[in-house]
């Protein structure tokens, strides 16, 4: 179920925008400072597949489900920001335990959208314009034992 899709962006990856020459390592295109203080010309790129995998991992963490069960689609919105679409199962407590979910499904989706946008932006440095979460199924959230 780990199908991933990326809308075409015209090349094989996404350039990191908003960089300022000399702003430091990992800051984007242009010259950046090396650990020794010397300028290193070049550009930094985050591949489209890496963006999708990052979105899957961030969403799996936010929704408390296995990453292999999350599908992600990352699309450039044409204004420099990304739209992230997530399809994942809804984690529910085991039936028969009389435990209720900690929050309603709508609240879960709303919280997850904010978490996904924030974490994705922190990891990739890309601005997220929109996050859409679709629950396509449900899975039993079983507590894990510590060994």
N, C-alpha and C positions, 0 to 999 in steps of 0.2 A: 504494500500500500504506500510505499515511499516514492510515489510518482512526483516528479518535480517539473515545473515549467517556468520558462522565462520568456517574456516578450522580447522580440528582437530590438536591439538598441543601435543597430548599424555596425557594430563591431563585436569582437568576442568578449568584451568586458566593459566595465564602467570606470571611467576616470574619476578620481577623487577630486571633487570641486572645492573651491574656496581656499585654495592653497596660496600661501604668500611666499615668494622666494626667500629662502633663509629662515623659514619659520621653524625648522627642526625636522628630525626624522619622522617619516610617516605622515607628513603634513600634506602631501599631494604632489602635483606636478610642479616643475620648476626646480631651482637649485635648493638643496637642503643641506643642513649642517651635519657633518659626520661626527662621530664621537670625539675625534681629535680637533674639531673646530673647522676643518677644511670643507669647502663647498663641494657637493657632489651633484653634477648635473643629471637630469633624468626625470622620470615621472613614476608615480605610484599608481597601480591599477588593481582593482578588485574585480576578479572575473565574475561573470554572471552566475556560474555554477556555485562559486563560493558564496555569493549573496543568498542564493536559494538555500544552500545547506545551513548557512548561519540563521536564516529565518526559521528553518525547520527546528534547529536545536533550541533557539530562543523560545519558540512557541511550545515545544515539548516541555521545557522547563516551567514555563508560565502556566500551562494547562495540566501539569502533572501526569503526562502520558509518555509512552515510549516514542522516541524520535522516529522510529521506523513506521509509526502509524500516522505521522503528520505529513501532509502534502502542503507545499508552499509554491506560490507564484509571486515573483517580484517584477514589477513593471515600472519603467521610468515614466513619470507623469508629464514629461515634456517641459517642465519648469525647473528641473534640477533636483526634484524630490522623488521619492519612490512610493509606490503603492504596494502594500504587502497583503496578499490574500492567503489565508490559512484555512485548510480543511482538516479537521481532527476529530477524534472521538471525545465525547464528554465523559470525564471520570466520575463515576458514581460510587457511593459506598455499597458494600455487599448487601444483597437483599436478605431479609430475614434477621438482620442484626438490629433492626429498629432504629438505625442511625439515619438521621436526615442529612442531606447535603449541607455544608457549612453556609452556603448562600444560594439564592435562586439562580437559575441558569442564565438569565439576562444579566445579573450582577457578575456572574463568573465571566461571561463574554466581555463585559465592559471593563472589568479589572484586567483581564488578559490582554485586551487591545492596548491599554495604556502601558502595561509591563513590556509587551512585545515591542512597541514603538520605542520606548525608552532604552531597553537593552540593545536592540538592533542599532540604534543611533550611537550608543556608547561603544559597541564593538566595531562597527564599520565606519563611523564618522559621517555616514550619509543621513540626510534629512528624510524623515518619513512623513509623507503627507496624509496617508490614510492606511488603516489596518482593518481588514474585514475578516471576521472569524465565523466559520460555518461548522456547526457540529453535525457530522454526517452519520454518526453512530454513537454507541456508548460502550464503555468498558468498566469492569469492576475494579475499583481502586482498592487493592488489597495491601494492608500494611506489610512492610518488609521487615524481616528479622535481622538483627545485627548479629554477626557471627563473631 
